[in-house]
């Protein structure tokens, strides 16, 4: 596991968690969270994929978790 901030504009960076299996992998799955959440909530799923040989990315979308920017507004 490692985390990093990936720049998406001059003012905003996305916080991304990366789970890499031992020996690496040529397969990647991206897990996206819902409104009002963050990528860390899906750690148990990411670890399960990683144990099965997948590289997993769980970003915090713009404005959520550790990512910069304004969060989306969801009416319902």
Z-matrix of the N, CA and C atoms (Angstrom, degrees):
N
C 1 1.448
C 2 1.522 1 109.17
N 3 1.321 2 115.24 1 138.77
C 4 1.460 3 121.51 2 170.10
C 5 1.520 4 107.46 3 -151.59
N 6 1.320 5 115.23 4 160.12
C 7 1.460 6 118.14 5 175.74
C 8 1.515 7 108.97 6 -128.90
N 9 1.327 8 114.92 7 158.13
C 10 1.456 9 121.34 8 -178.79
C 11 1.515 10 109.09 9 -157.17
N 12 1.323 11 115.73 10 161.11
C 13 1.457 12 121.61 11 174.51
C 14 1.518 13 107.20 12 -107.27
N 15 1.326 14 116.12 13 122.14
C 16 1.461 15 122.66 14 -178.90
C 17 1.528 16 107.88 15 -102.34
N 18 1.340 17 118.46 16 119.63
C 19 1.460 18 119.29 17 179.80
C 20 1.531 19 111.48 18 -69.83
N 21 1.334 20 116.43 19 132.66
C 22 1.466 21 120.99 20 176.98
C 23 1.525 22 110.97 21 -115.12
N 24 1.327 23 116.66 22 -14.44
C 25 1.465 24 122.53 23 172.77
C 26 1.520 25 106.55 24 -157.90
N 27 1.313 26 117.03 25 -179.84
C 28 1.470 27 118.95 26 179.98
C 29 1.520 28 111.91 27 -67.98
N 30 1.322 29 117.96 28 -22.31
C 31 1.467 30 120.81 29 -176.10
C 32 1.520 31 114.23 30 -110.17
N 33 1.304 32 118.20 31 -13.73
C 34 1.467 33 120.24 32 -172.93
C 35 1.527 34 111.05 33 -127.90
N 36 1.331 35 114.83 34 136.30
C 37 1.453 36 121.49 35 172.71
C 38 1.513 37 109.71 36 -125.27
N 39 1.323 38 116.59 37 144.56
C 40 1.464 39 121.19 38 177.21
C 41 1.519 40 109.36 39 -98.75
N 42 1.314 41 115.82 40 131.77
C 43 1.457 42 122.29 41 176.32
C 44 1.529 43 107.63 42 -82.58
N 45 1.326 44 117.10 43 125.07
C 46 1.462 45 121.54 44 -176.21
C 47 1.527 46 109.61 45 -126.76
N 48 1.332 47 115.86 46 129.99
C 49 1.464 48 122.15 47 172.13
C 50 1.527 49 107.18 48 -96.09
N 51 1.317 50 115.75 49 135.13
C 52 1.468 51 120.49 50 -179.41
C 53 1.524 52 109.15 51 -125.60
N 54 1.314 53 115.36 52 127.63
C 55 1.461 54 122.29 53 177.03
C 56 1.518 55 106.78 54 -112.37
N 57 1.329 56 116.61 55 118.80
C 58 1.459 57 121.94 56 -175.94
C 59 1.525 58 108.78 57 -118.49
N 60 1.340 59 118.01 58 123.97
C 61 1.471 60 118.99 59 178.26
C 62 1.527 61 110.50 60 -69.62
N 63 1.308 62 115.95 61 155.64
C 64 1.471 63 120.51 62 177.17
C 65 1.522 64 108.88 63 -58.34
N 66 1.316 65 116.13 64 132.58
C 67 1.456 66 120.36 65 -178.92
C 68 1.519 67 113.02 66 88.28
N 69 1.338 68 117.22 67 -4.05
C 70 1.458 69 120.18 68 178.81
C 71 1.516 70 112.63 69 80.05
N 72 1.312 71 115.55 70 -177.54
C 73 1.456 72 121.29 71 -179.85
C 74 1.520 73 110.02 72 -160.88
N 75 1.331 74 115.79 73 149.51
C 76 1.464 75 120.57 74 174.41
C 77 1.528 76 110.72 75 -100.89
N 78 1.342 77 116.42 76 8.36
C 79 1.472 78 122.00 77 178.40
C 80 1.526 79 108.81 78 -117.38
N 81 1.325 80 116.04 79 134.34
C 82 1.468 81 120.99 80 -179.25
C 83 1.520 82 109.54 81 -131.06
N 84 1.330 83 115.08 82 138.91
C 85 1.456 84 121.34 83 172.71
C 86 1.535 85 107.53 84 -124.26
N 87 1.327 86 116.13 85 140.06
C 88 1.463 87 122.13 86 177.99
C 89 1.527 88 107.77 87 -112.14
N 90 1.322 89 116.17 88 127.23
C 91 1.457 90 121.74 89 178.90
C 92 1.522 91 107.70 90 -108.87
N 93 1.345 92 116.63 91 119.17
C 94 1.461 93 121.88 92 179.90
C 95 1.526 94 110.38 93 -105.09
N 96 1.314 95 115.26 94 137.43
C 97 1.460 96 121.15 95 -179.92
C 98 1.531 97 111.20 96 -86.10
N 99 1.315 98 115.88 97 167.50
C 100 1.462 99 121.72 98 177.31
C 101 1.518 100 111.57 99 -89.10
N 102 1.311 101 116.58 100 -178.32
C 103 1.464 102 122.34 101 -179.66
C 104 1.527 103 110.27 102 -63.18
N 105 1.317 104 115.86 103 136.72
C 106 1.453 105 121.11 104 177.94
C 107 1.513 106 114.69 105 79.77
N 108 1.326 107 118.34 106 7.88
C 109 1.460 108 121.95 107 -179.13
C 110 1.519 109 109.90 108 -116.91
N 111 1.322 110 115.65 109 -167.88
C 112 1.464 111 122.42 110 175.59
C 113 1.524 112 108.08 111 -150.96
N 114 1.321 113 116.44 112 162.22
C 115 1.461 114 121.47 113 -175.37
C 116 1.517 115 114.63 114 -63.43
N 117 1.328 116 117.91 115 -24.17
C 118 1.459 117 121.10 116 -179.63
C 119 1.517 118 113.32 117 -64.75
N 120 1.328 119 116.99 118 -20.80
C 121 1.468 120 119.66 119 179.64
C 122 1.526 121 112.68 120 -68.78
N 123 1.311 122 117.22 121 -14.24
C 124 1.465 123 120.94 122 -177.04
C 125 1.532 124 112.67 123 -107.32
N 126 1.322 125 115.25 124 22.11
C 127 1.468 126 120.24 125 -178.54
C 128 1.530 127 111.97 126 -57.10
N 129 1.322 128 117.46 127 -43.64
C 130 1.466 129 120.78 128 -177.69
C 131 1.536 130 111.19 129 -61.33
N 132 1.327 131 117.58 130 -36.46
C 133 1.466 132 121.40 131 178.28
C 134 1.531 133 109.50 132 -71.83
N 135 1.337 134 116.25 133 -43.85
C 136 1.469 135 120.69 134 179.55
C 137 1.522 136 110.91 135 -60.33
N 138 1.314 137 117.53 136 -43.29
C 139 1.468 138 120.77 137 179.99
C 140 1.524 139 111.43 138 -65.07
N 141 1.316 140 117.19 139 -35.38
C 142 1.466 141 120.69 140 178.33
C 143 1.536 142 110.58 141 -64.99
N 144 1.344 143 117.23 142 -46.97
C 145 1.462 144 121.03 143 176.18
C 146 1.528 145 110.77 144 -60.27
N 147 1.317 146 116.41 145 -42.73
C 148 1.463 147 121.40 146 -178.05
C 149 1.533 148 110.84 147 -62.27
N 150 1.315 149 117.63 148 -41.96
C 151 1.478 150 120.92 149 177.15
C 152 1.525 151 111.56 150 -61.46
N 153 1.325 152 117.18 151 -24.01
C 154 1.464 153 121.31 152 179.52
C 155 1.527 154 112.40 153 -95.89
N 156 1.344 155 116.41 154 12.76
C 157 1.451 156 120.44 155 172.37
C 158 1.517 157 116.76 156 95.23
N 159 1.320 158 118.05 157 10.31
C 160 1.462 159 121.54 158 179.76
C 161 1.521 160 110.70 159 -98.08
N 162 1.316 161 117.19 160 142.80
C 163 1.461 162 123.28 161 166.96
C 164 1.531 163 105.40 162 -83.29
N 165 1.343 164 117.39 163 134.12
C 166 1.462 165 121.02 164 -174.89
C 167 1.527 166 109.78 165 -126.18
N 168 1.332 167 115.78 166 134.60
C 169 1.458 168 122.54 167 174.16
C 170 1.523 169 108.67 168 -115.75
N 171 1.336 170 117.23 169 130.09
C 172 1.460 171 121.49 170 176.37
C 173 1.526 172 108.22 171 -128.25
N 174 1.333 173 117.82 172 87.63
C 175 1.461 174 120.22 173 -179.00
C 176 1.522 175 112.21 174 -78.19
N 177 1.334 176 114.61 175 154.92
C 178 1.462 177 120.53 176 166.20
C 179 1.526 178 105.13 177 -90.45
N 180 1.324 179 117.47 178 119.79
C 181 1.451 180 120.18 179 -179.75
C 182 1.524 181 110.49 180 -65.17
N 183 1.314 182 116.16 181 162.10
C 184 1.462 183 122.83 182 -175.65
C 185 1.531 184 111.15 183 -51.03
N 186 1.342 185 115.09 184 125.36
C 187 1.457 186 121.19 185 177.82
C 188 1.514 187 115.16 186 86.12
N 189 1.320 188 118.48 187 0.08
C 190 1.465 189 122.26 188 -179.20
C 191 1.518 190 110.54 189 -120.30
N 192 1.344 191 116.02 190 154.15
C 193 1.458 192 120.32 191 178.46
C 194 1.512 193 111.10 192 56.85
N 195 1.338 194 116.30 193 -127.96
C 196 1.460 195 122.16 194 -178.36
C 197 1.520 196 113.27 195 -94.62
N 198 1.325 197 118.82 196 2.96
C 199 1.466 198 121.64 197 -179.12
C 200 1.521 199 110.96 198 -81.85
N 201 1.318 200 115.21 199 150.19
C 202 1.456 201 121.06 200 177.73
C 203 1.516 202 111.80 201 -80.21
N 204 1.324 203 115.46 202 174.28
C 205 1.463 204 121.34 203 176.64
C 206 1.515 205 112.51 204 98.01
N 207 1.304 206 114.69 205 177.63
C 208 1.454 207 121.39 206 -179.91
C 209 1.526 208 109.96 207 -91.85
N 210 1.329 209 117.52 208 137.58
C 211 1.459 210 120.01 209 177.62
C 212 1.532 211 111.05 210 -71.12
N 213 1.301 212 115.85 211 155.76
C 214 1.462 213 121.31 212 176.91
C 215 1.526 214 108.92 213 -71.58
N 216 1.297 215 116.09 214 152.23
C 217 1.469 216 121.52 215 176.10
C 218 1.528 217 107.16 216 -105.38
N 219 1.326 218 115.29 217 122.40
C 220 1.462 219 121.29 218 -179.48
C 221 1.523 220 108.06 219 -113.67
N 222 1.329 221 116.65 220 118.00
C 223 1.465 222 120.53 221 -178.65
C 224 1.519 223 110.60 222 -73.16
N 225 1.345 224 116.62 223 -46.75
C 226 1.465 225 120.49 224 178.34
C 227 1.496 226 109.99 225 -158.44
